[in-house]
Amino acid sequence: MISITEAHNGQIPLIGDLARRIWPDTFGEIISGEQIAYMLDWMYSPGSLAAQMASGHHFLLAGEDDNWLGYCAYQALDEGTFVKLHKIYVLPSAQGKGVGAALLTEVIRRTRQMHVSRLRLNVNRRNAAIGFYEKFGFKIVATEDNDIGHGYFMNDCVMEASL
């Protein structure tokens, strides 16, 4: 059975380790290895993760039988008018086993608890996860190209679901 728990600062190294194990497989055919390394350092250094937590990002960890399988992060934005799902990732060996669905279902539950009816996310336009999100009622509402420095861009679809 998959359990979902809220991460705390002491688990920052765990989140970084999961990201480094997940990202090469998830993005290896979408963006360059150099961009993956740059983004991991940018978003998953201990300092960056601590700053994200301090600014209101809630990290959830998914596990089963004392094994961590994935994580996500979300945050209420724009004075609580919507919740942004910043990240959701699952180890390649655990994909297709309901881990991502459990994480997203928990974020939806928490969003509704906040009395917020819109959940938004960005996903790379070439990421197969778009179909996963569509199964949960997300629709593409925009596309954007975000300059993240060093000549790299995040070429994303913005997706939103009404809850």
SERO-467069 format. One record per residue: x, y, z of N, C-alpha, C, O in turn; chain; residue number from 0. Coordinates in pm, 1 decimal. Example, Ala and Ser with C-alpha at 12.3 -4.5 7.8 and 13.67 -1.06 7.14 Angstrom:
REM SERO-467069
        n_x        n_y        n_z       ca_x       ca_y       ca_z        c_x        c_y        c_z        o_x        o_y        o_z   chain   resi
     1319.0     -569.0      780.0     1230.0     -450.0      780.0     1320.0     -330.0      780.0     1423.6     -331.9      846.5       A      0
     1285.0     -225.0      708.0     1367.0     -106.0      714.0     1290.0        3.0      787.0     1340.9      113.8      803.9       A      1
This chain:
REM SERO-467069
        n_x        n_y        n_z       ca_x       ca_y       ca_z        c_x        c_y        c_z        o_x        o_y        o_z   chain   resi
       83.9     -117.9        0.0        0.0        0.0        0.0       88.8      124.9        0.0      187.1      132.6       73.7       A      0
       53.3      220.2      -82.0      130.3      343.8      -94.9       89.2      439.6       15.8      -29.4      465.2       36.5       A      1
      188.1      491.9       86.4      161.1      592.2      189.7      216.9      726.0      142.9      319.8      732.4       75.6       A      2
      146.8      832.2      180.0      187.5      968.5      145.2      211.9     1043.8      275.2      126.1     1046.1      363.4       A      3
      329.3     1105.5      286.7      360.6     1184.2      405.3      418.4     1318.9      363.7      481.7     1331.5      258.9       A      4
      395.4     1419.0      448.2      453.0     1551.5      422.3      600.7     1548.2      460.9      637.3     1502.7      569.2       A      5
      683.3     1596.9      371.0      828.4     1598.7      395.7      863.7     1714.8      487.6      794.2     1816.3      491.8       A      6
      972.2     1697.9      560.5     1023.7     1802.7      647.7     1167.8     1833.5      607.0     1226.2     1762.5      525.2       A      7
     1223.4     1937.3      663.3     1357.8     1982.5      625.6     1462.3     1873.0      636.1     1556.4     1870.0      556.8       A      8
     1447.7     1783.0      732.1     1544.2     1674.4      746.6     1543.8     1577.3      630.5     1636.3     1497.4      615.7       A      9
     1439.9     1583.5      547.4     1430.2     1494.3      431.9     1473.3     1561.0      300.8     1455.4     1504.2      193.1       A     10
     1529.1     1679.6      310.3     1578.3     1748.0      190.4     1678.8     1661.5      114.0     1668.4     1652.9       -8.4       A     11
     1775.7     1597.0      180.1     1867.9     1510.9      103.7     1796.2     1396.3       31.4     1836.2     1357.7      -78.4       A     12
     1691.6     1342.6       92.0     1613.7     1235.9       28.8     1546.4     1285.8      -99.1     1548.7     1217.3     -201.4       A     13
     1487.2     1403.7      -93.4     1420.7     1459.6     -211.8     1523.2     1481.6     -323.0     1497.9     1447.5     -438.5       A     14
     1637.5     1537.9     -288.6     1743.0     1558.7     -388.3     1791.0     1427.4     -448.5     1814.2     1418.9     -569.1       A     15
     1805.9     1325.3     -365.2     1848.3     1194.3     -414.3     1745.0     1134.8     -509.0     1780.5     1082.0     -614.4       A     16
     1618.2     1142.9     -472.6     1512.1     1092.0     -561.4     1515.6     1164.9     -695.2     1505.7     1101.6     -800.3       A     17
     1529.5     1296.6     -692.5     1533.1     1374.5     -817.2     1647.8     1328.3     -906.0     1629.8     1310.9    -1026.5       A     18
     1763.9     1308.6     -848.3     1880.5     1267.3     -926.9     1865.3     1125.5     -982.7     1927.2     1091.8    -1083.6       A     19
     1784.5     1043.7     -918.5     1758.7      908.1     -969.2     1647.4      906.9    -1074.4     1644.6      819.1    -1160.7       A     20
     1557.0     1002.9    -1067.4     1439.8     1005.6    -1155.8     1464.6     1086.2    -1282.7     1429.4     1041.9    -1392.1       A     21
     1523.6     1201.6    -1269.4     1531.2     1296.0    -1381.3     1601.0     1242.6    -1506.4     1549.4     1264.5    -1616.0       A     22
     1714.2     1174.5    -1496.6     1778.8     1129.3    -1621.3     1687.6     1041.6    -1707.8     1689.7     1051.8    -1830.4       A     23
     1609.0      956.9    -1644.8     1516.9      872.3    -1720.5     1398.2      952.9    -1772.4     1356.5      935.9    -1887.0       A     24
     1344.7     1039.7    -1689.1     1227.0     1118.6    -1725.6     1255.7     1215.8    -1839.5     1174.5     1231.1    -1930.8       A     25
     1370.9     1281.2    -1833.8     1399.6     1387.5    -1929.5     1509.2     1354.8    -2029.8     1540.8     1437.7    -2115.2       A     26
     1568.2     1235.2    -2021.3     1682.4     1199.2    -2105.4     1660.1     1212.9    -2254.2     1753.8     1242.6    -2328.3       A     27
     1536.7     1191.6    -2299.7     1507.4     1203.3    -2442.9     1442.2     1336.4    -2478.7     1406.6     1359.7    -2594.2       A     28
     1426.9     1423.5    -2379.2     1358.1     1550.6    -2401.4     1454.8     1667.9    -2399.9     1447.8     1756.4    -2485.1       A     29
     1546.4     1668.0    -2301.1     1643.5     1776.3    -2290.3     1783.0     1715.7    -2274.5     1797.0     1596.8    -2245.7       A     30
     1884.7     1797.5    -2293.4     2022.8     1748.0    -2289.1     2064.6     1710.7    -2146.7     2007.7     1758.9    -2048.8       A     31
     2163.5     1625.5    -2138.1     2220.1     1589.6    -2008.9     2274.8     1710.5    -1936.0     2266.5     1718.6    -1813.4       A     32
     2330.7     1804.7    -2010.8     2383.0     1926.4    -1949.8     2270.1     2009.0    -1887.0     2285.3     2063.7    -1777.8       A     33
     2156.4     2017.3    -1957.7     2044.1     2092.6    -1902.0     1986.3     2020.6    -1780.9     1947.0     2085.7    -1684.1       A     34
     1980.2     1888.9    -1784.1     1932.8     1813.0    -1668.2     2021.7     1843.6    -1547.4     1970.9     1872.4    -1439.0       A     35
     2152.6     1837.5    -1565.2     2245.6     1864.1    -1455.2     2227.3     2007.2    -1402.5     2225.2     2029.4    -1281.4       A     36
     2214.3     2102.7    -1493.4     2195.1     2242.4    -1454.4     2067.1     2257.9    -1372.2     2067.5     2322.4    -1267.3       A     37
     1957.6     2198.3    -1420.3     1828.8     2212.7    -1351.6     1828.4     2141.8    -1216.8     1770.2     2192.1    -1120.7       A     38
     1892.7     2025.6    -1208.5     1901.3     1956.1    -1080.0     1976.6     2040.8     -977.8     1934.1     2052.7     -862.9       A     39
     2088.7     2099.4    -1020.1     2164.2     2185.5     -928.5     2083.4     2308.8     -888.8     2087.1     2351.9     -773.6       A     40
     2011.5     2364.4     -983.9     1933.8     2485.5     -962.6     1814.8     2460.6     -868.8     1790.2     2539.9     -777.9       A     41
     1741.9     2352.2     -890.1     1617.4     2329.4     -816.5     1629.6     2233.6     -698.3     1543.5     2233.0     -610.3       A     42
     1736.1     2152.2     -695.4     1741.9     2046.1     -595.1     1864.5     2051.2     -505.5     1891.7     1954.4     -434.4       A     43
     1938.5     2159.8     -506.5     2045.6     2173.8     -408.0     1978.5     2185.2     -271.2     1863.3     2227.8     -262.8       A     44
     2047.9     2148.1     -165.0     1986.8     2160.9      -32.2     1937.1     2303.2       -3.4     1829.3     2320.9       53.3       A     45
     2014.7     2403.4      -41.8     1972.7     2541.4      -19.3     1847.4     2578.3      -95.6     1759.7     2646.8      -42.9       A     46
     1838.6     2532.8     -220.9     1721.1     2562.3     -302.4     1596.8     2493.8     -245.3     1490.7     2555.6     -236.6       A     47
     1609.1     2367.5     -206.7     1494.3     2296.2     -150.0     1450.0     2359.7      -18.2     1330.2     2372.8        6.7       A     48
     1545.0     2399.3       66.0     1509.9     2465.5      192.1     1437.3     2597.3      165.7     1340.3     2629.9      234.1       A     49
     1484.3     2672.7       66.6     1419.0     2799.0       32.1     1278.0     2774.9      -20.4     1186.0     2850.1       11.8       A     50
     1260.8     2669.9     -101.4     1126.9     2637.2     -151.1     1032.6     2605.6      -34.7      920.1     2655.6      -29.7       A     51
     1079.0     2522.9       58.1      995.2     2489.7      173.9      961.9     2614.4      254.6      848.4     2631.3      299.0       A     52
     1060.3     2701.6      273.8     1038.9     2823.4      352.3      940.7     2918.5      284.7      874.8     2998.0      351.7       A     53
      930.7     2910.5      150.5      840.9     3001.1       77.9      701.2     2942.4       57.1      620.8     2999.1      -16.8       A     54
      671.9     2829.9      121.3      535.9     2776.5      115.6      515.4     2656.0       26.9      401.8     2611.9        9.6       A     55
      621.6     2600.7      -30.3      607.6     2476.7     -107.0      589.8     2362.1       -8.0      669.3     2346.3       84.7       A     56
      486.9     2283.7      -27.7      463.5     2164.6       52.9      510.8     2044.6      -28.1      461.8     2020.3     -138.4       A     57
      605.7     1970.0       26.5      657.2     1850.4      -39.6      591.4     1727.7       20.8      583.3     1714.0      142.9       A     58
      544.7     1638.9      -65.1      488.4     1511.7      -21.3      576.9     1399.9      -73.3      626.0     1405.5     -186.0       A     59
      596.7     1298.8        9.3      673.5     1180.3      -28.6      580.6     1061.3      -36.0      493.0     1044.4       48.9       A     60
      599.7      978.1     -138.1      522.4      855.3     -153.4      614.1      737.0     -127.8      724.8      730.0     -181.2       A     61
      567.1      644.4      -45.8      649.3      528.8      -14.3      566.4      402.9        0.5      443.7      405.7       10.5       A     62
      638.2      293.5        1.4      575.1      163.2       21.2      678.9       71.4       83.9      790.6       59.5       33.5       A     63
      642.0        6.5      194.1      732.7      -87.8      260.3      869.8      -27.2      287.5      971.9      -87.9      255.2       A     64
      872.8       90.4      345.7      997.4      159.6      381.1     1083.6      198.0      261.0     1202.2      226.8      277.6       A     65
     1026.8      198.9      141.6     1097.9      243.9       21.1     1029.7      369.6      -30.8      908.2      371.6      -50.1       A     66
     1108.2      474.4      -53.4     1054.3      597.4     -110.4     1049.8      583.2     -261.5     1148.6      545.1     -324.3       A     67
      934.4      614.2     -319.5      911.2      590.5     -462.2      893.3      717.0     -544.3      908.3      713.8     -666.4       A     68
      861.4      828.4     -479.5      838.9      950.8     -554.2      805.6     1066.0     -462.4      799.8     1050.6     -340.4       A     69
      783.9     1181.1     -521.9      756.4     1302.7     -445.5      681.1     1401.1     -532.8      676.2     1387.8     -655.1       A     70
      623.3     1498.9     -467.9      563.1     1611.0     -539.3      575.6     1733.9     -450.3      609.7     1723.4     -332.5       A     71
      547.7     1850.3     -507.6      545.7     1975.7     -432.3      435.7     2064.3     -488.6      415.7     2072.1     -609.8       A     72
      364.8     2130.9     -397.7      257.0     2220.6     -439.2      258.6     2344.0     -349.7      321.7     2345.4     -244.0       A     73
      187.7     2447.8     -394.6      185.4     2574.2     -321.7       60.7     2652.3     -359.5       25.6     2659.1     -477.3       A     74
       -6.4     2711.1     -262.2     -117.1     2802.2     -289.6      -58.5     2934.5     -338.6       35.2     2987.7     -279.0       A     75
     -114.3     2986.9     -447.5      -63.3     3110.8     -507.6     -175.8     3209.8     -533.0     -294.0     3177.0     -523.1       A     76
     -135.4     3331.5     -565.9     -227.9     3438.6     -604.0     -337.3     3454.1     -498.8     -456.7     3450.6     -528.5       A     77
     -291.2     3471.7     -372.8     -381.4     3488.8     -258.9     -481.2     3374.0     -247.5     -597.0     3394.8     -211.5       A     78
     -435.3     3253.0     -278.6     -518.2     3134.9     -262.0     -621.9     3112.9     -370.3     -715.2     3035.0     -350.7       A     79
     -608.0     3180.6     -486.2     -706.8     3159.7     -593.1     -679.3     3032.4     -672.7     -768.3     2981.0     -740.5       A     80
     -557.0     2981.7     -664.8     -526.7     2852.6     -726.3     -408.1     2790.0     -655.4     -332.1     2857.5     -586.0       A     81
     -394.0     2659.6     -674.3     -279.0     2586.8     -622.1     -194.5     2546.5     -740.8     -246.0     2500.7     -842.9       A     82
      -64.1     2563.9     -726.5       30.9     2527.0     -831.9       99.6     2397.2     -790.8      161.0     2389.5     -684.3       A     83
       88.9     2296.9     -874.9      165.2     2173.3     -857.6      299.5     2198.4     -924.5      308.8     2201.0    -1047.3       A     84
      402.9     2216.7     -844.2      534.1     2252.2     -897.2      609.3     2131.4     -952.0      682.7     2143.3    -1050.1       A     85
      591.4     2015.7     -889.5      666.2     1897.4     -931.5      592.9     1772.7     -886.3      528.9     1769.8     -781.2       A     86
      603.9     1670.3     -968.5      555.7     1538.1     -930.9      638.8     1437.8    -1010.7      635.9     1436.7    -1133.7       A     87
      712.7     1353.7     -938.7      804.6     1259.8    -1002.9      802.7     1126.8     -930.2      790.4     1120.9     -807.9       A     88
      815.1     1020.2    -1007.8      812.5      883.2     -955.8      929.8      806.7    -1014.9      961.7      821.0    -1132.9       A     89
      994.0      724.6     -930.8     1103.9      640.9     -980.4     1058.0      559.8    -1100.6      944.4      512.5    -1102.1       A     90
     1142.5      542.4    -1201.0     1104.0      464.5    -1318.9     1051.5      325.5    -1282.9      956.4      277.9    -1344.9       A     91
     1111.6      260.0    -1184.3     1068.7      124.6    -1146.7      931.0      121.9    -1081.8      870.0       15.4    -1072.6       A     92
      880.4      237.1    -1036.5      750.3      242.8     -970.5      641.9      304.8    -1058.5      526.0      312.4    -1017.8       A     93
      678.7      349.0    -1178.4      579.7      410.3    -1265.9      479.3      305.6    -1312.9      513.5      189.6    -1335.7       A     94
      354.8      349.9    -1326.6      248.4      259.7    -1368.8      189.7      177.6    -1254.9      107.5       88.9    -1278.0       A     95
      231.4      206.7    -1132.2      184.2      129.5    -1016.1       96.1      213.6     -923.5       68.4      172.6     -810.7       A     96
       52.4      329.3     -969.4      -38.9      411.6     -891.2       26.6      513.2     -799.8      -43.2      583.0     -726.2       A     97
      159.2      523.6     -802.5      228.3      616.8     -713.2      196.9      761.4     -752.5      159.8      842.4     -667.5       A     98
      211.5      793.2     -879.8      180.9      928.4     -926.1       35.1      964.1     -902.0        3.5     1075.9     -861.5       A     99
      -53.4      868.6     -927.0     -196.6      891.9     -903.1     -223.1      918.5     -756.0     -304.6     1004.5     -722.6       A    100
     -155.2      845.5     -666.9     -173.6      866.7     -522.8     -125.6     1006.0     -482.1     -191.8     1074.5     -404.1       A    101
      -11.4     1047.3     -534.6       39.9     1181.4     -504.2      -55.5     1289.2     -554.8      -89.9     1381.5     -481.0       A    102
      -98.1     1277.7     -680.2     -185.3     1380.1     -737.4     -320.9     1381.4     -667.0     -377.3     1488.5     -644.6       A    103
     -373.1     1266.0     -632.3     -500.1     1258.8     -560.2     -489.3     1328.8     -425.6     -583.1     1396.6     -383.6       A    104
     -376.1     1313.4     -357.3     -356.2     1380.1     -228.6     -346.6     1531.7     -246.6     -400.4     1606.6     -165.2       A    105
     -279.7     1577.2     -350.8     -273.3     1721.9     -375.9     -413.5     1775.3     -405.4     -449.8     1882.5     -356.9       A    106
     -491.3     1703.4     -482.8     -629.4     1745.5     -511.9     -709.4     1752.5     -381.9     -783.0     1848.6     -359.4       A    107
     -695.4     1651.9     -297.0     -767.4     1650.5     -168.5     -729.1     1771.5      -84.1     -816.1     1837.5      -27.2       A    108
     -599.8     1800.9      -75.8     -552.8     1914.4        3.5     -596.2     2047.5      -57.8     -626.7     2142.2       14.6       A    109
     -599.0     2054.7     -190.3     -645.1     2176.4     -257.4     -791.4     2202.3     -222.5     -829.3     2315.2     -191.6       A    110
     -872.6     2098.2     -227.6    -1014.7     2114.0     -192.2    -1030.8     2153.1      -46.1    -1119.0     2232.2      -12.6       A    111
     -946.4     2098.5       41.6     -951.2     2134.0      184.5     -925.4     2282.8      205.1     -977.0     2342.2      299.7       A    112
     -845.8     2343.3      116.9     -817.2     2486.4      124.1     -929.7     2568.9       61.4     -922.4     2691.7       58.5       A    113
    -1033.7     2501.8       11.4    -1145.3     2568.0      -56.4    -1098.4     2641.1     -181.7    -1144.6     2750.6     -213.6       A    114
    -1006.1     2577.3     -250.9     -954.5     2628.8     -377.4    -1004.5     2535.2     -486.8    -1002.2     2413.3     -469.8       A    115
    -1049.0     2590.4     -597.4    -1111.5     2507.4     -701.4    -1028.8     2494.5     -829.1    -1073.2     2432.7     -925.9       A    116
     -908.3     2552.9     -829.6     -825.4     2542.3     -950.1     -687.4     2489.6     -912.2     -624.4     2536.5     -817.4       A    117
     -642.7     2391.4     -988.8     -509.6     2334.3     -971.9     -437.4     2349.8    -1104.2     -489.0     2309.5    -1208.5       A    118
     -318.0     2407.9    -1100.9     -243.1     2440.6    -1222.6     -104.8     2377.1    -1215.1      -50.4     2356.9    -1106.5       A    119
      -48.6     2345.9    -1331.8       86.7     2291.1    -1339.3      148.7     2325.2    -1473.3       79.3     2360.7    -1568.5       A    120
      279.8     2314.1    -1479.2      354.8     2324.1    -1604.2      414.8     2187.8    -1631.7      459.4     2118.9    -1539.9       A    121
      415.8     2148.9    -1758.7      477.2     2022.8    -1798.8      544.5     2044.5    -1934.0      490.0     2111.9    -2021.4       A    122
      662.6     1987.0    -1950.2      732.7     1998.5    -2077.5      640.9     1952.5    -2190.3      573.5     1850.1    -2178.6       A    123
      638.7     2028.3    -2298.7      548.7     1998.0    -2410.4      573.7     1861.8    -2472.9      486.3     1808.5    -2541.3       A    124
      691.9     1804.2    -2450.6      723.6     1673.5    -2508.9      713.0     1560.3    -2406.9      749.3     1446.6    -2437.1       A    125
      664.2     1590.0    -2287.4      657.2     1491.6    -2180.3      529.2     1409.2    -2193.6      419.7     1464.3    -2204.3       A    126
      544.0     1277.8    -2192.9      429.8     1187.0    -2204.8      333.0     1200.6    -2086.7      219.7     1153.1    -2094.3       A    127
      376.1     1264.4    -1978.9      289.6     1282.0    -1862.0      167.3     1368.3    -1892.3       73.1     1370.2    -1813.1       A    128
      166.4     1438.7    -2003.4       49.0     1518.4    -2040.2      -75.3     1430.1    -2040.1     -179.9     1470.9    -1989.6       A    129
      -65.3     1310.9    -2095.4     -178.6     1217.9    -2097.3     -222.9     1177.6    -1957.2     -342.5     1163.3    -1931.6       A    130
     -127.2     1159.3    -1866.3     -158.2     1128.7    -1726.3     -243.3     1240.5    -1666.4     -345.4     1214.1    -1603.0       A    131
     -201.7     1363.7    -1686.5     -275.0     1476.4    -1630.0     -414.1     1489.6    -1693.0     -510.1     1523.7    -1623.9       A    132
     -425.4     1463.3    -1821.0     -555.6     1471.5    -1886.9     -654.8     1372.6    -1825.3     -774.2     1401.6    -1818.2       A    133
     -607.3     1257.5    -1781.3     -695.0     1159.5    -1715.9     -752.4     1213.3    -1584.8     -855.9     1166.0    -1538.0       A    134
     -686.2     1310.7    -1526.7     -732.9     1373.0    -1403.7     -811.8     1501.1    -1430.4     -843.4     1575.4    -1337.5       A    135
     -843.4     1526.7    -1556.6     -925.2     1642.0    -1591.2     -849.2     1768.9    -1623.9     -910.4     1874.3    -1641.8       A    136
     -716.2     1761.3    -1632.1     -639.0     1879.3    -1669.1     -653.4     1906.4    -1817.9     -663.4     1814.7    -1899.3       A    137
     -654.1     2034.3    -1851.0     -658.6     2077.7    -1990.6     -546.4     2177.6    -2013.1     -510.5     2254.5    -1923.9       A    138
     -491.9     2174.9    -2134.2     -388.6     2272.3    -2169.7     -455.9     2407.6    -2188.1     -549.5     2421.7    -2266.9       A    139
     -406.6     2507.7    -2113.7     -464.8     2641.4    -2122.4     -368.5     2741.8    -2184.3     -409.1     2852.2    -2220.7       A    140
     -240.5     2704.4    -2196.8     -141.0     2794.8    -2255.8      -12.2     2716.8    -2279.2        4.7     2605.0    -2230.5       A    141
       77.6     2778.2    -2354.6      214.0     2727.8    -2365.8      305.8     2844.2    -2331.3      270.3     2960.4    -2350.8       A    142
      423.0     2812.4    -2280.4      518.3     2917.4    -2247.9      659.8     2863.4    -2257.4      685.5     2744.4    -2238.8       A    143
      750.1     2954.8    -2287.0      892.2     2924.6    -2294.0      961.3     3009.4    -2188.5      971.2     3131.4    -2202.2       A    144
     1008.8     2944.4    -2083.7     1068.2     3014.3    -1970.7     1220.0     3004.6    -1976.0     1276.1     2895.0    -1974.0       A    145
     1285.5     3119.1    -1982.8     1430.7     3127.6    -1982.6     1478.9     3100.1    -1840.4     1445.3     3174.2    -1748.1       A    146
     1557.8     2993.5    -1822.4     1605.5     2957.3    -1689.5     1754.8     2983.8    -1673.2     1815.8     2942.0    -1574.8       A    147
     1812.8     3053.4    -1770.3     1953.7     3089.2    -1760.6     2045.0     2994.4    -1834.7     2005.8     2883.0    -1869.6       A    148
     2166.5     3038.9    -1858.4     2271.4     2961.4    -1926.6     2227.1     2910.1    -2063.6     2274.8     2806.4    -2109.9       A    149
     2136.3     2982.3    -2128.0     2088.8     2944.5    -2260.9     1983.9     2835.1    -2261.4     1949.6     2784.0    -2368.0       A    150
     1932.2     2798.0    -2145.8     1832.1     2691.1    -2136.0     1692.5     2749.0    -2119.3     1673.4     2855.3    -2060.3       A    151
     1596.3     2676.2    -2172.8     1455.7     2714.0    -2163.2     1374.4     2594.3    -2116.0     1408.6     2479.0    -2142.4       A    152
     1266.4     2624.6    -2045.9     1165.3     2523.3    -2017.1     1051.2     2552.9    -2114.6      985.6     2656.6    -2105.3       A    153
     1028.8     2461.2    -2207.2      925.7     2474.6    -2309.3      804.0     2394.8    -2262.2      796.4     2273.5    -2281.7       A    154
      709.5     2464.6    -2200.1      603.2     2398.2    -2125.5      464.3     2422.0    -2180.4      437.1     2520.4    -2249.2       A    155
      377.4     2327.9    -2147.0      232.7     2347.9    -2152.3      191.2     2387.8    -2011.9      241.4     2332.7    -1913.9       A    156
      101.1     2481.9    -2001.9       38.4     2513.5    -1875.6      -94.3     2439.2    -1877.3     -174.9     2455.4    -1968.9       A    157
     -115.7     2357.6    -1774.8     -239.0     2279.0    -1766.6     -313.8     2318.9    -1639.7     -253.8     2354.5    -1538.3       A    158
     -444.3     2312.0    -1648.2     -526.4     2348.6    -1532.9     -645.5     2254.7    -1522.9     -700.3     2209.6    -1623.5       A    159
     -684.4     2226.1    -1397.7     -803.9     2145.7    -1370.5     -892.0     2224.7    -1276.9     -843.8     2289.1    -1183.7       A    160
    -1021.7     2219.5    -1302.2    -1120.5     2276.3    -1210.7    -1166.5     2163.3    -1120.3    -1204.6     2055.9    -1167.0       A    161
    -1162.3     2188.8     -991.3    -1195.7     2083.9     -893.8    -1336.1     2101.1     -838.1    -1379.8     2021.4     -755.1       A    162
